[in-house]
Amino acid sequence: MIPQRIYYVWFGKNKKPDNIRNNIESWKKENPDFQIIEINESNFDVYKYKFTKKAYESQDWAYVSDVARIDILFNNGGFYLDTDVELIKSIEPLRNARSVWGLENSDAINTGLILGSEKGNKTLKELLDIYSKITFKHELKNHLVTVPIVTNYFLKHGFRKINRYQILENDAHVYPVEYFAPLHYWGGGKISKKTIAVHHYAGSWVENNIQWKKYNKEWVKKELILKVPSLFLKLKKMKQSLTS
């Protein structure tokens, strides 16, 4: 069973803005029996991995967080949430799984939405093994985004690119988009009765991340083509008429 702990990362020692403090308060409100723990320079060795060492030295805090969250949960167990995640329901019912993951869209698993795990989880160990072989370089960070790294790992372990609840190897429970990412980063979406958390996409690193934007832009285009073919053809004809 996953311990009653929620971790978040705050490297760089900057002051937390009001919206982040409000999100953390929502975690406490919905989970009064959980311990809330901040991961920072005092309780995580940023030099433990080549990846985090280089990311920390270049002040790319989000990339330090990508590995720190996995390491902390592997060694202690609990849940991790990005600071721009607001909880609107308790995560207590999720504790029976060996690990918990959230879909950002039908073909992307994002550990920032939620990551829950028992201590010593095999899946987390294998992800740490992947990161231990990667050296972070600031100039190449657009190719080191955690979403495709984690998603590609799961594609080799039973993950299917569909927006459905899936239980994969090692009892990894992957939840559909509406549970943890009901509002899309490009706009739109809606909160449903199944929604547990809302990811507000406050990270400034996302705005400048070419690879991340390209990865998701391609997904949006694919969804339009597959699911709304008539709309896609109509837009295409409109574009042709304007350019002719």
Buried (B, 14 or more C-beta within 10 A) or exposed (E): EBBBBBBBBBBEEEEBEEEBEEBBEBBEEBBEEBEBBBBBEEEBEBEBBBBBBBBBEBEBBBBBBBBBBBBBBBEBBBBBBBBBBBBEBBBEEBBEBBBBBBBBBBBBBBBBBBBBBBEEBBBBEBBBEBBEEBEBBEEEBBEBBBBBBBBEBBBEEEBEEEBEEBEBEBBBBBBBBBBBBBBBBEEEBEEEEEBBBBBBBBBEBBEEBEBBBEBBEEBEEBBEEEEEEEEBEEEEEEEEEEEE
